[in-house]
Amino acid sequence: MMLKTILDQKFKYSKIQKEKSKVIAVTGVARGIGVTHFCIMMAYYLAKQRRKVALVELNDTGHFGKIEKAYEGLHHDIMSTESFNIKGVTYYKGTSKEKLMDLYQADYHYILLDIGEGIKNYAEEHKRADIPLVIGHVSDWKIDEVDDFRIRYSMLMTKRCKWLFPDGKKDELLELGRKIGMTFHTIPYCVDPFVRKKVTQDHMKRIIGLEV
């Protein structure tokens, strides 16, 4: 009887572990680099894989409120809601650390954190994430921002951390790979993050790996 109880407890524990949400945290080396745009692309990709996805705003841009307004209509009161749903993804606006703790306990396959330029306040969340991502620049005249970020937040530069760069010339990307000495991927150009393109899906699959 004792053995059965122990086995039952182990089964319940393994089931809880298996169903634990995967956390993807995305930050950028500078403001306006396209973190929110990428997060929407990633969230939509995951939702199309029949995954329950939460996209969480952890920055002060207020972009999610603007997205909600555009989607729901001019007369929609964005101040009356904390979250909204678009195409299978639940968006959480202006989320605090306290609310984030509650979301970690919720029933989601993936929780995608849009940290944007707010890494100073959410460095630990980024470091603990199952898939930590950093978006950087390809342009030579902005590469200093990549180096500055790597130095300032060296504690985030673990083997799990992946760098993302917009599509660029092959020689530029190879040079970037040599400089950062870490795993990196390219982000395909996509005007509308809700448009389903094979090239976009292939990129997202490579970034996520075998997690989906």
C-alpha positions in Angstrom: 0.0 0.0 0.0 2.9 2.3 0.9 4.6 1.6 -2.4 1.4 2.3 -4.4 1.0 5.7 -2.6 4.6 6.6 -3.5 4.2 5.6 -7.1 0.9 7.6 -7.3 2.7 10.7 -5.9 5.5 10.4 -8.4 3.1 10.0 -11.3 1.2 13.2 -10.2 4.5 15.1 -9.8 5.7 14.0 -13.3 2.4 15.0 -14.8 2.6 18.5 -13.2 6.2 18.9 -14.5 5.2 17.8 -18.0 2.3 20.3 -18.1 4.4 23.2 -16.7 4.3 26.2 -19.0 7.3 26.9 -21.2 8.5 30.4 -20.8 10.0 32.4 -23.7 11.5 35.8 -22.8 12.4 38.3 -25.5 14.4 41.5 -25.0 16.2 43.9 -27.4 19.5 45.7 -27.3 17.6 49.0 -27.8 14.1 50.5 -28.0 12.3 50.2 -31.3 14.2 47.2 -32.5 11.0 45.1 -33.1 10.6 43.0 -30.0 6.8 43.3 -29.9 6.5 42.6 -33.6 8.6 39.5 -33.2 6.7 38.3 -30.1 3.4 38.5 -32.0 4.9 36.5 -34.9 6.2 33.9 -32.4 2.9 33.8 -30.4 0.8 33.4 -33.6 3.1 30.6 -34.8 2.7 28.7 -31.5 -1.1 29.2 -31.5 -1.2 27.7 -35.0 0.5 24.6 -33.6 -2.5 24.1 -31.4 -0.8 25.5 -28.3 -2.4 27.7 -25.6 -0.3 30.9 -25.6 -0.1 33.9 -23.3 1.7 37.0 -24.6 2.7 39.2 -21.7 3.7 42.9 -21.9 6.5 43.6 -19.5 7.5 47.1 -20.7 6.1 50.6 -20.6 5.4 51.1 -24.3 1.6 50.6 -24.1 1.7 48.8 -27.4 -0.7 46.1 -26.4 -3.4 48.7 -25.6 -3.0 50.2 -29.0 -3.2 46.7 -30.6 -6.4 46.0 -28.6 -7.9 49.4 -29.7 -7.2 48.7 -33.3 -8.6 45.2 -33.1 -11.7 45.9 -31.0 -12.6 49.3 -32.6 -12.5 53.0 -31.8 -15.2 52.9 -29.1 -13.6 50.1 -27.1 -12.4 51.1 -23.6 -9.0 49.6 -23.2 -8.8 50.9 -19.6 -11.5 48.4 -18.6 -9.6 45.2 -19.5 -6.4 43.6 -18.4 -6.3 41.1 -21.3 -7.8 40.4 -24.7 -7.6 37.6 -27.3 -6.6 37.7 -30.9 -6.4 34.7 -33.1 -5.9 32.2 -30.3 -3.4 34.3 -28.3 -4.2 35.9 -25.0 -2.5 39.3 -24.6 -1.8 40.6 -21.1 -1.3 44.4 -20.9 1.1 46.2 -18.7 1.7 43.2 -16.5 3.3 43.6 -13.0 5.6 41.1 -11.4 2.8 40.0 -9.0 0.4 39.3 -11.9 3.2 37.5 -13.7 3.6 35.0 -10.8 -0.1 34.2 -11.1 0.2 33.6 -14.9 3.0 31.1 -14.2 0.4 29.0 -12.4 -2.2 29.3 -15.2 -2.9 26.7 -17.8 -0.8 27.7 -20.8 1.5 25.7 -22.9 3.7 28.8 -23.6 4.1 32.1 -21.8 5.8 34.6 -24.1 7.4 37.6 -22.2 7.7 40.8 -24.3 10.3 42.5 -22.2 11.4 45.0 -24.8 13.8 47.5 -23.4 12.7 46.7 -19.9 15.5 44.2 -19.2 16.8 46.2 -16.3 13.6 45.3 -14.3 13.2 41.8 -15.7 16.7 40.4 -16.0 16.0 37.5 -13.7 12.9 36.6 -15.6 14.9 36.5 -18.8 17.7 34.5 -17.3 15.2 31.9 -15.8 13.2 31.5 -19.0 13.2 28.2 -20.8 14.1 30.0 -24.0 15.8 33.4 -23.5 16.1 35.5 -26.7 17.8 38.8 -27.5 17.2 40.8 -30.6 20.1 42.8 -32.0 21.2 45.0 -34.9 23.0 43.9 -38.1 24.0 47.4 -39.2 27.6 48.3 -38.6 26.8 51.7 -37.2 24.6 50.1 -34.5 26.7 47.1 -33.7 28.1 48.9 -30.6 24.7 48.5 -29.0 25.1 44.7 -29.3 28.5 44.9 -27.6 27.3 47.2 -24.9 24.3 44.9 -24.1 26.6 41.8 -23.9 28.9 43.6 -21.4 26.2 45.2 -19.3 24.1 42.0 -19.0 26.8 39.4 -19.1 24.9 37.4 -16.5 22.2 36.6 -19.2 24.7 35.3 -21.7 24.2 31.6 -20.9 24.4 28.7 -23.3 20.6 28.7 -23.5 20.5 32.4 -24.6 19.9 32.8 -28.4 20.5 36.0 -30.4 18.2 37.0 -33.1 19.0 39.4 -36.0 17.0 40.7 -38.9 17.8 39.1 -42.3 21.0 40.5 -43.6 23.9 39.8 -45.9 25.5 36.4 -45.3 29.0 37.9 -44.7 27.5 40.4 -42.2 25.8 37.6 -40.3 28.9 35.4 -40.3 30.9 38.3 -38.8 28.2 38.8 -36.2 28.4 35.1 -35.2 32.1 35.4 -34.9 31.9 38.5 -32.7 29.2 37.3 -30.3 30.4 33.7 -30.1 26.9 32.5 -29.3 24.0 30.8 -31.0 22.1 33.2 -33.3 19.2 33.1 -35.8 17.8 35.4 -38.4 14.3 37.0 -38.3 12.6 37.0 -41.7 11.2 40.3 -42.9 7.4 40.3 -42.3 5.2 43.4 -42.5 2.2 41.8 -40.9 3.0 39.4 -38.0 -0.3 37.7 -38.4 0.4 36.6 -42.0 1.3 32.9 -42.2 4.3 32.4 -44.4 6.4 29.2 -44.8 9.7 31.1 -44.4 8.5 32.6 -41.2 7.3 29.3 -39.8 10.6 27.6 -40.7 12.5 30.4 -38.8 10.3 30.1 -35.7 10.7 26.3 -35.7 14.5 26.6 -35.7 14.4 29.1 -32.9 12.1 27.1 -30.7 13.9 23.8 -31.6 12.1 20.7 -30.5 10.1 22.4 -27.8 6.8 22.6 -29.7 
